[in-house]
Amino acid sequence: QVQLVESGGGLVQPGGSLRLSCAASLSFFSLYRIDWYRQAPGNERELVATIRSGGSTNYADSVKGRFTISRDNAKKMVYLQMNSVRPEDTAVYYCNASLNSRNYWGQGTQVTVSS
C-alpha cells in the first residue's frame, strides 16, 4: 500500500522557521515528481513547491526566496524548509507524488504561524 506521511508541522512565530518532511513508501521513488500543496480554511488547495525527478524546482511567488524544497531519494524523503514564515502561511500542508497516471496524497500536517 502506497503511503505518504507528512510530519514537522506545528506552531511557529512569525519570522521563524519550520521544516516539513514527507516520507514515501513508493517503488521507483526517484522517478516521481513531488509537490507540496497547502490549504487554508475557506481557501482552495494551492501548489507551493515542486521538485522533479531530475531535481529541478519551482515555487509559488508567495513563498519564493523563503521556502526550499529538497529530496533524498535514498531515504525516499522530501523536505520543505520554511523560513521567514508569515501568518498567511498558516494552512494544512500536503505532500503529493505523481508519475504518469499514478497520483498519491498524504494526510497533511498543520502549520500555524502566530505570535
C-alpha angles and dihedrals in degrees: 000000000000115000136182114190122189124201141164101070124134145113117321133171122244110275092026132115137243134177120213121200132201118197115199132199095199131136112230089017093167090065095058127099108227124205133186114214130180135201126196122196111283093009134103120253109269133199111246106173141354134202120186131207091264092051100255115143141203132190138197111252090243093064102029111129093015105060128053126194120203139164139210107203094187090059094035089234135138124194136198113201108200117196132174090017121197133204088253089063088070108120146105107281120214133194118218128190122195136178121163105309094348117100126168134180133199125222095254136241125238120238118189121185111196142129 
